[in-house]
């Protein structure tokens, strides 16, 4: 289990920008070389324009040169939405640790989105 990533996600979640929902989400993604990138959710008054914490962390890593297949695991303070599950699949993460029904769980990303698709 990636408890360390989850704990980093909890710590970074305090930096989230969620003035509308007040729901602060953090994520910490680890690359295969051990580098960790953190991200938070950022809301916008035009609801669909917000960014999830998982995407925020992955975008930060991509901006530093990481690509699909370079990632190992992610810790998230909430269960990932469907769109983020596709992102985790596309970037080929192996596992995700997150809080689900008050319990910390680790799942293979393939379990989170069983009918994935690739272009």
Jmol script that loads the backbone (N, CA, C; Angstrom):
load data "model"
ATOM      1  N   UNK A   1       0.846  -1.176   0.000  1.00  0.00           N
ATOM      2  CA  UNK A   1       0.000   0.000   0.000  1.00  0.00           C
ATOM      3  C   UNK A   1       0.894   1.243   0.000  1.00  0.00           C
ATOM      4  N   UNK A   2       0.463   2.255  -0.667  1.00  0.00           N
ATOM      5  CA  UNK A   2       1.233   3.494  -0.770  1.00  0.00           C
ATOM      6  C   UNK A   2       0.746   4.514   0.246  1.00  0.00           C
ATOM      7  N   UNK A   3       0.821   4.138   1.505  1.00  0.00           N
ATOM      8  CA  UNK A   3       0.372   5.028   2.581  1.00  0.00           C
ATOM      9  C   UNK A   3       1.151   6.337   2.560  1.00  0.00           C
ATOM     10  N   UNK A   4       2.448   6.276   2.226  1.00  0.00           N
ATOM     11  CA  UNK A   4       3.254   7.499   2.195  1.00  0.00           C
ATOM     12  C   UNK A   4       2.713   8.482   1.162  1.00  0.00           C
ATOM     13  N   UNK A   5       2.284   7.981   0.009  1.00  0.00           N
ATOM     14  CA  UNK A   5       1.710   8.861  -1.009  1.00  0.00           C
ATOM     15  C   UNK A   5       0.386   9.447  -0.533  1.00  0.00           C
ATOM     16  N   UNK A   6      -0.412   8.626   0.123  1.00  0.00           N
ATOM     17  CA  UNK A   6      -1.689   9.116   0.655  1.00  0.00           C
ATOM     18  C   UNK A   6      -1.439  10.221   1.683  1.00  0.00           C
ATOM     19  N   UNK A   7      -0.472  10.019   2.571  1.00  0.00           N
ATOM     20  CA  UNK A   7      -0.182  11.031   3.593  1.00  0.00           C
ATOM     21  C   UNK A   7       0.305  12.331   2.958  1.00  0.00           C
ATOM     22  N   UNK A   8       1.085  12.229   1.890  1.00  0.00           N
ATOM     23  CA  UNK A   8       1.504  13.444   1.177  1.00  0.00           C
ATOM     24  C   UNK A   8       0.301  14.122   0.525  1.00  0.00           C
ATOM     25  N   UNK A   9      -0.627  13.311   0.018  1.00  0.00           N
ATOM     26  CA  UNK A   9      -1.841  13.865  -0.588  1.00  0.00           C
ATOM     27  C   UNK A   9      -2.669  14.618   0.449  1.00  0.00           C
ATOM     28  N   UNK A  10      -2.773  14.065   1.633  1.00  0.00           N
ATOM     29  CA  UNK A  10      -3.514  14.732   2.713  1.00  0.00           C
ATOM     30  C   UNK A  10      -2.859  16.071   3.031  1.00  0.00           C
ATOM     31  N   UNK A  11      -1.549  16.086   3.149  1.00  0.00           N
ATOM     32  CA  UNK A  11      -0.836  17.312   3.496  1.00  0.00           C
ATOM     33  C   UNK A  11      -1.021  18.390   2.419  1.00  0.00           C
ATOM     34  N   UNK A  12      -0.907  18.020   1.164  1.00  0.00           N
ATOM     35  CA  UNK A  12      -1.008  19.009   0.078  1.00  0.00           C
ATOM     36  C   UNK A  12      -2.450  19.466  -0.134  1.00  0.00           C
ATOM     37  N   UNK A  13      -3.419  18.662   0.275  1.00  0.00           N
ATOM     38  CA  UNK A  13      -4.822  19.022   0.046  1.00  0.00           C
ATOM     39  C   UNK A  13      -5.190  20.363   0.674  1.00  0.00           C
ATOM     40  N   UNK A  14      -4.468  20.769   1.693  1.00  0.00           N
ATOM     41  CA  UNK A  14      -4.734  22.064   2.338  1.00  0.00           C
ATOM     42  C   UNK A  14      -4.520  23.236   1.379  1.00  0.00           C
ATOM     43  N   UNK A  15      -3.785  23.008   0.300  1.00  0.00           N
ATOM     44  CA  UNK A  15      -3.521  24.069  -0.678  1.00  0.00           C
ATOM     45  C   UNK A  15      -4.554  24.119  -1.802  1.00  0.00           C
ATOM     46  N   UNK A  16      -5.511  23.198  -1.775  1.00  0.00           N
ATOM     47  CA  UNK A  16      -6.528  23.161  -2.834  1.00  0.00           C
ATOM     48  C   UNK A  16      -7.309  24.471  -2.877  1.00  0.00           C
ATOM     49  N   UNK A  17      -7.820  24.781  -4.054  1.00  0.00           N
ATOM     50  CA  UNK A  17      -8.664  25.957  -4.234  1.00  0.00           C
ATOM     51  C   UNK A  17     -10.077  25.452  -4.509  1.00  0.00           C
ATOM     52  N   UNK A  18     -10.896  25.435  -3.468  1.00  0.00           N
ATOM     53  CA  UNK A  18     -12.246  24.890  -3.577  1.00  0.00           C
ATOM     54  C   UNK A  18     -13.255  25.813  -2.880  1.00  0.00           C
ATOM     55  N   UNK A  19     -13.406  27.049  -3.378  1.00  0.00           N
ATOM     56  CA  UNK A  19     -14.300  27.998  -2.708  1.00  0.00           C
ATOM     57  C   UNK A  19     -15.778  27.646  -2.844  1.00  0.00           C
ATOM     58  N   UNK A  20     -16.131  26.806  -3.783  1.00  0.00           N
ATOM     59  CA  UNK A  20     -17.541  26.488  -4.031  1.00  0.00           C
ATOM     60  C   UNK A  20     -17.965  25.230  -3.283  1.00  0.00           C
ATOM     61  N   UNK A  21     -17.232  24.156  -3.443  1.00  0.00           N
ATOM     62  CA  UNK A  21     -17.598  22.900  -2.789  1.00  0.00           C
ATOM     63  C   UNK A  21     -17.021  22.783  -1.382  1.00  0.00           C
ATOM     64  N   UNK A  22     -15.928  23.495  -1.131  1.00  0.00           N
ATOM     65  CA  UNK A  22     -15.185  23.372   0.138  1.00  0.00           C
ATOM     66  C   UNK A  22     -14.601  21.973   0.306  1.00  0.00           C
ATOM     67  N   UNK A  23     -14.527  21.212  -0.791  1.00  0.00           N
ATOM     68  CA  UNK A  23     -14.023  19.837  -0.768  1.00  0.00           C
ATOM     69  C   UNK A  23     -12.583  19.852  -1.266  1.00  0.00           C
ATOM     70  N   UNK A  24     -11.637  19.812  -0.316  1.00  0.00           N
ATOM     71  CA  UNK A  24     -10.220  19.895  -0.637  1.00  0.00           C
ATOM     72  C   UNK A  24      -9.676  18.512  -0.962  1.00  0.00           C
ATOM     73  N   UNK A  25      -9.095  18.367  -2.151  1.00  0.00           N
ATOM     74  CA  UNK A  25      -8.552  17.081  -2.588  1.00  0.00           C
ATOM     75  C   UNK A  25      -7.078  17.264  -2.919  1.00  0.00           C
ATOM     76  N   UNK A  26      -6.277  16.304  -2.482  1.00  0.00           N
ATOM     77  CA  UNK A  26      -4.856  16.291  -2.794  1.00  0.00           C
ATOM     78  C   UNK A  26      -4.483  14.972  -3.444  1.00  0.00           C
ATOM     79  N   UNK A  27      -3.392  14.994  -4.220  1.00  0.00           N
ATOM     80  CA  UNK A  27      -2.877  13.785  -4.858  1.00  0.00           C
ATOM     81  C   UNK A  27      -1.359  13.859  -4.876  1.00  0.00           C
ATOM     82  N   UNK A  28      -0.723  12.710  -4.762  1.00  0.00           N
ATOM     83  CA  UNK A  28       0.734  12.609  -4.873  1.00  0.00           C
ATOM     84  C   UNK A  28       1.033  11.398  -5.741  1.00  0.00           C
ATOM     85  N   UNK A  29       1.733  11.627  -6.850  1.00  0.00           N
ATOM     86  CA  UNK A  29       2.046  10.559  -7.798  1.00  0.00           C
ATOM     87  C   UNK A  29       3.550  10.299  -7.776  1.00  0.00           C
ATOM     88  N   UNK A  30       3.929   9.013  -7.738  1.00  0.00           N
ATOM     89  CA  UNK A  30       5.345   8.627  -7.721  1.00  0.00           C
ATOM     90  C   UNK A  30       5.733   8.035  -9.072  1.00  0.00           C
ATOM     91  N   UNK A  31       6.849   8.507  -9.593  1.00  0.00           N
ATOM     92  CA  UNK A  31       7.385   7.975 -10.840  1.00  0.00           C
ATOM     93  C   UNK A  31       8.252   6.751 -10.534  1.00  0.00           C
ATOM     94  N   UNK A  32       8.601   6.021 -11.556  1.00  0.00           N
ATOM     95  CA  UNK A  32       9.427   4.825 -11.369  1.00  0.00           C
ATOM     96  C   UNK A  32      10.820   5.155 -10.840  1.00  0.00           C
ATOM     97  N   UNK A  33      11.299   6.377 -11.070  1.00  0.00           N
ATOM     98  CA  UNK A  33      12.612   6.759 -10.541  1.00  0.00           C
ATOM     99  C   UNK A  33      12.522   7.333  -9.123  1.00  0.00           C
ATOM    100  N   UNK A  34      11.324   7.316  -8.523  1.00  0.00           N
ATOM    101  CA  UNK A  34      11.142   7.741  -7.146  1.00  0.00           C
ATOM    102  C   UNK A  34      10.752   9.192  -6.940  1.00  0.00           C
ATOM    103  N   UNK A  35      10.661   9.962  -8.010  1.00  0.00           N
ATOM    104  CA  UNK A  35      10.248  11.359  -7.889  1.00  0.00           C
ATOM    105  C   UNK A  35       8.760  11.421  -7.576  1.00  0.00           C
ATOM    106  N   UNK A  36       8.365  12.326  -6.695  1.00  0.00           N
ATOM    107  CA  UNK A  36       6.957  12.489  -6.325  1.00  0.00           C
ATOM    108  C   UNK A  36       6.494  13.884  -6.740  1.00  0.00           C
ATOM    109  N   UNK A  37       5.349  13.916  -7.397  1.00  0.00           N
ATOM    110  CA  UNK A  37       4.705  15.173  -7.785  1.00  0.00           C
ATOM    111  C   UNK A  37       3.370  15.260  -7.069  1.00  0.00           C
ATOM    112  N   UNK A  38       3.082  16.440  -6.528  1.00  0.00           N
ATOM    113  CA  UNK A  38       1.836  16.654  -5.800  1.00  0.00           C
ATOM    114  C   UNK A  38       0.920  17.565  -6.597  1.00  0.00           C
ATOM    115  N   UNK A  39      -0.376  17.402  -6.381  1.00  0.00           N
ATOM    116  CA  UNK A  39      -1.357  18.249  -7.040  1.00  0.00           C
ATOM    117  C   UNK A  39      -2.584  18.407  -6.170  1.00  0.00           C
ATOM    118  N   UNK A  40      -3.386  19.418  -6.476  1.00  0.00           N
ATOM    119  CA  UNK A  40      -4.619  19.698  -5.741  1.00  0.00           C
ATOM    120  C   UNK A  40      -5.741  19.992  -6.724  1.00  0.00           C
ATOM    121  N   UNK A  41      -6.975  19.900  -6.244  1.00  0.00           N
ATOM    122  CA  UNK A  41      -8.094  20.317  -7.084  1.00  0.00           C
ATOM    123  C   UNK A  41      -8.173  21.838  -7.098  1.00  0.00           C
ATOM    124  N   UNK A  42      -8.565  22.358  -8.238  1.00  0.00           N
ATOM    125  CA  UNK A  42      -8.709  23.809  -8.422  1.00  0.00           C
ATOM    126  C   UNK A  42     -10.060  24.028  -9.077  1.00  0.00           C
ATOM    127  N   UNK A  43     -10.986  24.624  -8.322  1.00  0.00           N
ATOM    128  CA  UNK A  43     -12.332  24.853  -8.836  1.00  0.00           C
ATOM    129  C   UNK A  43     -12.411  26.148  -9.629  1.00  0.00           C
ATOM    130  N   UNK A  44     -13.484  26.263 -10.399  1.00  0.00           N
ATOM    131  CA  UNK A  44     -13.754  27.457 -11.184  1.00  0.00           C
ATOM    132  C   UNK A  44     -15.253  27.687 -11.151  1.00  0.00           C
ATOM    133  N   UNK A  45     -15.684  28.943 -11.178  1.00  0.00           N
ATOM    134  CA  UNK A  45     -17.111  29.252 -11.148  1.00  0.00           C
ATOM    135  C   UNK A  45     -17.836  28.611 -12.332  1.00  0.00           C
ATOM    136  N   UNK A  46     -17.152  28.463 -13.460  1.00  0.00           N
ATOM    137  CA  UNK A  46     -17.705  27.719 -14.598  1.00  0.00           C
ATOM    138  C   UNK A  46     -17.339  26.254 -14.338  1.00  0.00           C
ATOM    139  N   UNK A  47     -18.222  25.546 -13.652  1.00  0.00           N
ATOM    140  CA  UNK A  47     -17.954  24.236 -13.062  1.00  0.00           C
ATOM    141  C   UNK A  47     -17.085  23.286 -13.898  1.00  0.00           C
ATOM    142  N   UNK A  48     -17.371  23.050 -15.157  1.00  0.00           N
ATOM    143  CA  UNK A  48     -16.561  22.039 -15.859  1.00  0.00           C
ATOM    144  C   UNK A  48     -15.104  22.451 -16.085  1.00  0.00           C
ATOM    145  N   UNK A  49     -14.778  23.686 -15.799  1.00  0.00           N
ATOM    146  CA  UNK A  49     -13.414  24.149 -16.043  1.00  0.00           C
ATOM    147  C   UNK A  49     -12.470  23.872 -14.882  1.00  0.00           C
ATOM    148  N   UNK A  50     -12.955  23.300 -13.800  1.00  0.00           N
ATOM    149  CA  UNK A  50     -12.102  22.950 -12.674  1.00  0.00           C
ATOM    150  C   UNK A  50     -11.146  21.822 -13.043  1.00  0.00           C
ATOM    151  N   UNK A  51     -10.153  21.630 -12.185  1.00  0.00           N
ATOM    152  CA  UNK A  51      -9.140  20.593 -12.417  1.00  0.00           C
ATOM    153  C   UNK A  51      -9.078  19.694 -11.190  1.00  0.00           C
ATOM    154  N   UNK A  52      -9.074  18.396 -11.416  1.00  0.00           N
ATOM    155  CA  UNK A  52      -8.961  17.431 -10.323  1.00  0.00           C
ATOM    156  C   UNK A  52      -7.511  17.340  -9.834  1.00  0.00           C
ATOM    157  N   UNK A  53      -7.332  16.925  -8.592  1.00  0.00           N
ATOM    158  CA  UNK A  53      -5.992  16.823  -7.999  1.00  0.00           C
ATOM    159  C   UNK A  53      -5.112  15.828  -8.751  1.00  0.00           C
ATOM    160  N   UNK A  54      -5.689  14.712  -9.192  1.00  0.00           N
ATOM    161  CA  UNK A  54      -4.912  13.698  -9.909  1.00  0.00           C
ATOM    162  C   UNK A  54      -4.345  14.276 -11.200  1.00  0.00           C
ATOM    163  N   UNK A  55      -5.195  14.987 -11.938  1.00  0.00           N
ATOM    164  CA  UNK A  55      -4.745  15.606 -13.187  1.00  0.00           C
ATOM    165  C   UNK A  55      -3.684  16.649 -12.908  1.00  0.00           C
ATOM    166  N   UNK A  56      -3.880  17.418 -11.860  1.00  0.00           N
ATOM    167  CA  UNK A  56      -2.927  18.455 -11.488  1.00  0.00           C
ATOM    168  C   UNK A  56      -1.535  17.850 -11.245  1.00  0.00           C
ATOM    169  N   UNK A  57      -1.476  16.757 -10.500  1.00  0.00           N
ATOM    170  CA  UNK A  57      -0.193  16.103 -10.205  1.00  0.00           C
ATOM    171  C   UNK A  57       0.428  15.522 -11.475  1.00  0.00           C
ATOM    172  N   UNK A  58      -0.391  14.879 -12.309  1.00  0.00           N
ATOM    173  CA  UNK A  58       0.136  14.294 -13.543  1.00  0.00           C
ATOM    174  C   UNK A  58       0.616  15.363 -14.520  1.00  0.00           C
ATOM    175  N   UNK A  59      -0.115  16.449 -14.630  1.00  0.00           N
ATOM    176  CA  UNK A  59       0.295  17.536 -15.528  1.00  0.00           C
ATOM    177  C   UNK A  59       1.624  18.125 -15.052  1.00  0.00           C
ATOM    178  N   UNK A  60       1.781  18.263 -13.753  1.00  0.00           N
ATOM    179  CA  UNK A  60       3.041  18.780 -13.214  1.00  0.00           C
ATOM    180  C   UNK A  60       4.194  17.855 -13.618  1.00  0.00           C
ATOM    181  N   UNK A  61       3.983  16.551 -13.529  1.00  0.00           N
ATOM    182  CA  UNK A  61       5.024  15.586 -13.904  1.00  0.00           C
ATOM    183  C   UNK A  61       5.315  15.639 -15.406  1.00  0.00           C
ATOM    184  N   UNK A  62       4.275  15.723 -16.208  1.00  0.00           N
ATOM    185  CA  UNK A  62       4.457  15.799 -17.662  1.00  0.00           C
ATOM    186  C   UNK A  62       5.243  17.049 -18.026  1.00  0.00           C
ATOM    187  N   UNK A  63       4.967  18.153 -17.342  1.00  0.00           N
ATOM    188  CA  UNK A  63       5.690  19.391 -17.643  1.00  0.00           C
ATOM    189  C   UNK A  63       7.178  19.274 -17.304  1.00  0.00           C
ATOM    190  N   UNK A  64       7.526  18.281 -16.492  1.00  0.00           N
ATOM    191  CA  UNK A  64       8.925  18.028 -16.151  1.00  0.00           C
ATOM    192  C   UNK A  64       9.543  16.929 -17.020  1.00  0.00           C
ATOM    193  N   UNK A  65       8.768  16.442 -18.012  1.00  0.00           N
ATOM    194  CA  UNK A  65       9.328  15.487 -18.967  1.00  0.00           C
ATOM    195  C   UNK A  65       8.907  14.043 -18.806  1.00  0.00           C
ATOM    196  N   UNK A  66       8.071  13.725 -17.832  1.00  0.00           N
ATOM    197  CA  UNK A  66       7.624  12.342 -17.641  1.00  0.00           C
ATOM    198  C   UNK A  66       6.506  12.018 -18.619  1.00  0.00           C
ATOM    199  N   UNK A  67       6.422  10.750 -19.007  1.00  0.00           N
ATOM    200  CA  UNK A  67       5.460  10.294 -20.007  1.00  0.00           C
ATOM    201  C   UNK A  67       4.767   9.013 -19.534  1.00  0.00           C
ATOM    202  N   UNK A  68       3.700   8.594 -20.243  1.00  0.00           N
ATOM    203  CA  UNK A  68       3.039   7.344 -19.878  1.00  0.00           C
ATOM    204  C   UNK A  68       4.048   6.203 -19.741  1.00  0.00           C
ATOM    205  N   UNK A  69       3.871   5.427 -18.699  1.00  0.00           N
ATOM    206  CA  UNK A  69       4.780   4.325 -18.409  1.00  0.00           C
ATOM    207  C   UNK A  69       5.846   4.694 -17.392  1.00  0.00           C
ATOM    208  N   UNK A  70       6.021   5.983 -17.124  1.00  0.00           N
ATOM    209  CA  UNK A  70       7.025   6.443 -16.156  1.00  0.00           C
ATOM    210  C   UNK A  70       6.496   6.464 -14.730  1.00  0.00           C
ATOM    211  N   UNK A  71       5.221   6.146 -14.546  1.00  0.00           N
ATOM    212  CA  UNK A  71       4.577   6.291 -13.247  1.00  0.00           C
ATOM    213  C   UNK A  71       4.342   4.944 -12.591  1.00  0.00           C
ATOM    214  N   UNK A  72       4.372   4.965 -11.269  1.00  0.00           N
ATOM    215  CA  UNK A  72       4.200   3.751 -10.498  1.00  0.00           C
ATOM    216  C   UNK A  72       2.884   3.749  -9.719  1.00  0.00           C
ATOM    217  N   UNK A  73       2.692   4.763  -8.873  1.00  0.00           N
ATOM    218  CA  UNK A  73       1.540   4.761  -7.967  1.00  0.00           C
ATOM    219  C   UNK A  73       1.102   6.184  -7.653  1.00  0.00           C
ATOM    220  N   UNK A  74      -0.131   6.275  -7.127  1.00  0.00           N
ATOM    221  CA  UNK A  74      -0.680   7.573  -6.738  1.00  0.00           C
ATOM    222  C   UNK A  74      -1.458   7.409  -5.436  1.00  0.00           C
ATOM    223  N   UNK A  75      -1.378   8.426  -4.610  1.00  0.00           N
ATOM    224  CA  UNK A  75      -2.199   8.509  -3.404  1.00  0.00           C
ATOM    225  C   UNK A  75      -3.147   9.680  -3.578  1.00  0.00           C
ATOM    226  N   UNK A  76      -4.410   9.492  -3.228  1.00  0.00           N
ATOM    227  CA  UNK A  76      -5.443  10.503  -3.446  1.00  0.00           C
ATOM    228  C   UNK A  76      -6.309  10.568  -2.190  1.00  0.00           C
ATOM    229  N   UNK A  77      -6.772  11.756  -1.841  1.00  0.00           N
ATOM    230  CA  UNK A  77      -7.599  11.886  -0.634  1.00  0.00           C
ATOM    231  C   UNK A  77      -9.067  11.555  -0.876  1.00  0.00           C
ATOM    232  N   UNK A  78      -9.419  11.187  -2.099  1.00  0.00           N
ATOM    233  CA  UNK A  78     -10.799  10.825  -2.442  1.00  0.00           C
ATOM    234  C   UNK A  78     -10.775   9.776  -3.549  1.00  0.00           C
ATOM    235  N   UNK A  79     -11.864   9.081  -3.711  1.00  0.00           N
ATOM    236  CA  UNK A  79     -11.976   8.128  -4.808  1.00  0.00           C
ATOM    237  C   UNK A  79     -11.951   8.891  -6.135  1.00  0.00           C
ATOM    238  N   UNK A  80     -11.116   8.468  -7.084  1.00  0.00           N
ATOM    239  CA  UNK A  80     -11.011   9.219  -8.346  1.00  0.00           C
ATOM    240  C   UNK A  80     -12.289   9.151  -9.183  1.00  0.00           C
ATOM    241  N   UNK A  81     -12.595  10.266  -9.843  1.00  0.00           N
ATOM    242  CA  UNK A  81     -13.764  10.298 -10.731  1.00  0.00           C
ATOM    243  C   UNK A  81     -13.464   9.464 -11.986  1.00  0.00           C
ATOM    244  N   UNK A  82     -14.459   9.238 -12.801  1.00  0.00           N
ATOM    245  CA  UNK A  82     -14.289   8.440 -14.017  1.00  0.00           C
ATOM    246  C   UNK A  82     -13.253   9.017 -14.959  1.00  0.00           C
ATOM    247  N   UNK A  83     -13.259  10.336 -15.137  1.00  0.00           N
ATOM    248  CA  UNK A  83     -12.284  10.963 -16.020  1.00  0.00           C
ATOM    249  C   UNK A  83     -10.865  10.754 -15.528  1.00  0.00           C
ATOM    250  N   UNK A  84     -10.660  10.880 -14.224  1.00  0.00           N
ATOM    251  CA  UNK A  84      -9.325  10.684 -13.660  1.00  0.00           C
ATOM    252  C   UNK A  84      -8.902   9.219 -13.744  1.00  0.00           C
ATOM    253  N   UNK A  85      -9.861   8.323 -13.648  1.00  0.00           N
ATOM    254  CA  UNK A  85      -9.525   6.900 -13.798  1.00  0.00           C
ATOM    255  C   UNK A  85      -8.973   6.635 -15.195  1.00  0.00           C
ATOM    256  N   UNK A  86      -9.540   7.299 -16.203  1.00  0.00           N
ATOM    257  CA  UNK A  86      -9.008   7.173 -17.562  1.00  0.00           C
ATOM    258  C   UNK A  86      -7.596   7.758 -17.637  1.00  0.00           C
ATOM    259  N   UNK A  87      -7.362   8.892 -16.966  1.00  0.00           N
ATOM    260  CA  UNK A  87      -6.016   9.483 -16.938  1.00  0.00           C
ATOM    261  C   UNK A  87      -5.025   8.512 -16.305  1.00  0.00           C
ATOM    262  N   UNK A  88      -5.399   7.886 -15.195  1.00  0.00           N
ATOM    263  CA  UNK A  88      -4.505   6.941 -14.527  1.00  0.00           C
ATOM    264  C   UNK A  88      -4.190   5.765 -15.447  1.00  0.00           C
ATOM    265  N   UNK A  89      -5.201   5.312 -16.186  1.00  0.00           N
ATOM    266  CA  UNK A  89      -4.996   4.232 -17.155  1.00  0.00           C
ATOM    267  C   UNK A  89      -4.056   4.687 -18.273  1.00  0.00           C
ATOM    268  N   UNK A  90      -4.340   5.841 -18.843  1.00  0.00           N
ATOM    269  CA  UNK A  90      -3.553   6.322 -19.980  1.00  0.00           C
ATOM    270  C   UNK A  90      -2.088   6.541 -19.616  1.00  0.00           C
ATOM    271  N   UNK A  91      -1.826   6.979 -18.376  1.00  0.00           N
ATOM    272  CA  UNK A  91      -0.447   7.176 -17.959  1.00  0.00           C
ATOM    273  C   UNK A  91       0.162   5.916 -17.360  1.00  0.00           C
ATOM    274  N   UNK A  92      -0.602   4.816 -17.426  1.00  0.00           N
ATOM    275  CA  UNK A  92      -0.150   3.472 -17.070  1.00  0.00           C
ATOM    276  C   UNK A  92       0.355   3.338 -15.628  1.00  0.00           C
ATOM    277  N   UNK A  93      -0.392   3.940 -14.704  1.00  0.00           N
ATOM    278  CA  UNK A  93      -0.075   3.742 -13.296  1.00  0.00           C
ATOM    279  C   UNK A  93      -0.452   2.322 -12.903  1.00  0.00           C
ATOM    280  N   UNK A  94       0.281   1.758 -11.983  1.00  0.00           N
ATOM    281  CA  UNK A  94       0.005   0.401 -11.538  1.00  0.00           C
ATOM    282  C   UNK A  94      -1.094   0.356 -10.491  1.00  0.00           C
ATOM    283  N   UNK A  95      -1.030   1.279  -9.525  1.00  0.00           N
ATOM    284  CA  UNK A  95      -1.982   1.216  -8.411  1.00  0.00           C
ATOM    285  C   UNK A  95      -2.316   2.607  -7.879  1.00  0.00           C
ATOM    286  N   UNK A  96      -3.462   2.658  -7.200  1.00  0.00           N
ATOM    287  CA  UNK A  96      -3.932   3.893  -6.580  1.00  0.00           C
ATOM    288  C   UNK A  96      -4.355   3.587  -5.151  1.00  0.00           C
ATOM    289  N   UNK A  97      -3.964   4.449  -4.227  1.00  0.00           N
ATOM    290  CA  UNK A  97      -4.374   4.347  -2.829  1.00  0.00           C
ATOM    291  C   UNK A  97      -5.223   5.575  -2.533  1.00  0.00           C
ATOM    292  N   UNK A  98      -6.413   5.335  -1.973  1.00  0.00           N
ATOM    293  CA  UNK A  98      -7.330   6.442  -1.711  1.00  0.00           C
ATOM    294  C   UNK A  98      -8.299   6.058  -0.613  1.00  0.00           C
ATOM    295  N   UNK A  99      -8.988   7.072  -0.103  1.00  0.00           N
ATOM    296  CA  UNK A  99      -9.972   6.863   0.945  1.00  0.00           C
ATOM    297  C   UNK A  99     -11.303   6.506   0.301  1.00  0.00           C
ATOM    298  N   UNK A 100     -11.874   5.376   0.709  1.00  0.00           N
ATOM    299  CA  UNK A 100     -13.156   4.927   0.180  1.00  0.00           C
ATOM    300  C   UNK A 100     -14.018   4.445   1.330  1.00  0.00           C
ATOM    301  N   UNK A 101     -15.169   5.062   1.512  1.00  0.00           N
ATOM    302  CA  UNK A 101     -16.076   4.720   2.620  1.00  0.00           C
ATOM    303  C   UNK A 101     -15.346   4.710   3.964  1.00  0.00           C
ATOM    304  N   UNK A 102     -14.488   5.699   4.165  1.00  0.00           N
ATOM    305  CA  UNK A 102     -13.777   5.819   5.421  1.00  0.00           C
ATOM    306  C   UNK A 102     -12.611   4.865   5.597  1.00  0.00           C
ATOM    307  N   UNK A 103     -12.296   4.103   4.582  1.00  0.00           N
ATOM    308  CA  UNK A 103     -11.217   3.115   4.663  1.00  0.00           C
ATOM    309  C   UNK A 103     -10.166   3.406   3.599  1.00  0.00           C
ATOM    310  N   UNK A 104      -8.901   3.271   3.959  1.00  0.00           N
ATOM    311  CA  UNK A 104      -7.818   3.449   3.011  1.00  0.00           C
ATOM    312  C   UNK A 104      -7.651   2.159   2.218  1.00  0.00           C
ATOM    313  N   UNK A 105      -7.795   2.254   0.901  1.00  0.00           N
ATOM    314  CA  UNK A 105      -7.707   1.074   0.043  1.00  0.00           C
ATOM    315  C   UNK A 105      -6.654   1.297  -1.042  1.00  0.00           C
ATOM    316  N   UNK A 106      -6.087   0.207  -1.515  1.00  0.00           N
ATOM    317  CA  UNK A 106      -5.182   0.246  -2.666  1.00  0.00           C
ATOM    318  C   UNK A 106      -5.748  -0.690  -3.713  1.00  0.00           C
ATOM    319  N   UNK A 107      -5.862  -0.185  -4.916  1.00  0.00           N
ATOM    320  CA  UNK A 107      -6.418  -0.967  -6.020  1.00  0.00           C
ATOM    321  C   UNK A 107      -5.494  -0.867  -7.230  1.00  0.00           C
ATOM    322  N   UNK A 108      -5.484  -1.909  -8.011  1.00  0.00           N
ATOM    323  CA  UNK A 108      -4.830  -1.831  -9.311  1.00  0.00           C
ATOM    324  C   UNK A 108      -5.655  -0.886 -10.167  1.00  0.00           C
ATOM    325  N   UNK A 109      -5.005  -0.035 -10.945  1.00  0.00           N
ATOM    326  CA  UNK A 109      -5.741   0.915 -11.779  1.00  0.00           C
ATOM    327  C   UNK A 109      -6.664   0.180 -12.738  1.00  0.00           C
ATOM    328  N   UNK A 110      -6.263  -0.986 -13.203  1.00  0.00           N
ATOM    329  CA  UNK A 110      -7.112  -1.779 -14.099  1.00  0.00           C
ATOM    330  C   UNK A 110      -8.437  -2.139 -13.433  1.00  0.00           C
ATOM    331  N   UNK A 111      -8.460  -2.281 -12.103  1.00  0.00           N
ATOM    332  CA  UNK A 111      -9.703  -2.560 -11.376  1.00  0.00           C
ATOM    333  C   UNK A 111     -10.621  -1.347 -11.336  1.00  0.00           C
ATOM    334  N   UNK A 112     -10.030  -0.153 -11.332  1.00  0.00           N
ATOM    335  CA  UNK A 112     -10.814   1.068 -11.217  1.00  0.00           C
ATOM    336  C   UNK A 112     -11.620   1.375 -12.468  1.00  0.00           C
ATOM    337  N   UNK A 113     -11.088   1.015 -13.614  1.00  0.00           N
ATOM    338  CA  UNK A 113     -11.745   1.290 -14.896  1.00  0.00           C
ATOM    339  C   UNK A 113     -11.567   0.058 -15.776  1.00  0.00           C
ATOM    340  N   UNK A 114     -12.425  -0.945 -15.583  1.00  0.00           N
ATOM    341  CA  UNK A 114     -12.209  -2.237 -16.242  1.00  0.00           C
ATOM    342  C   UNK A 114     -12.353  -2.211 -17.772  1.00  0.00           C
ATOM    343  N   UNK A 115     -13.156  -1.350 -18.313  1.00  0.00           N
ATOM    344  CA  UNK A 115     -13.360  -1.322 -19.769  1.00  0.00           C
ATOM    345  C   UNK A 115     -12.715  -0.081 -20.349  1.00  0.00           C
ATOM    346  N   UNK A 116     -11.403  -0.011 -20.256  1.00  0.00           N
ATOM    347  CA  UNK A 116     -10.662   1.144 -20.741  1.00  0.00           C
ATOM    348  C   UNK A 116     -10.562   1.113 -22.260  1.00  0.00           C
ATOM    349  N   UNK A 117     -10.102   2.216 -22.820  1.00  0.00           N
ATOM    350  CA  UNK A 117      -9.892   2.273 -24.259  1.00  0.00           C
ATOM    351  C   UNK A 117      -8.664   3.101 -24.559  1.00  0.00           C
ATOM    352  N   UNK A 118      -8.040   2.778 -25.649  1.00  0.00           N
ATOM    353  CA  UNK A 118      -6.844   3.460 -26.101  1.00  0.00           C
ATOM    354  C   UNK A 118      -7.029   3.861 -27.552  1.00  0.00           C
ATOM    355  N   UNK A 119      -6.431   4.963 -27.934  1.00  0.00           N
ATOM    356  CA  UNK A 119      -6.449   5.391 -29.340  1.00  0.00           C
ATOM    357  C   UNK A 119      -5.158   4.974 -29.995  1.00  0.00           C
TER     358      UNK A 119
END
end "model"
wireframe off; spacefill off
backbone 0.3
color backbone group
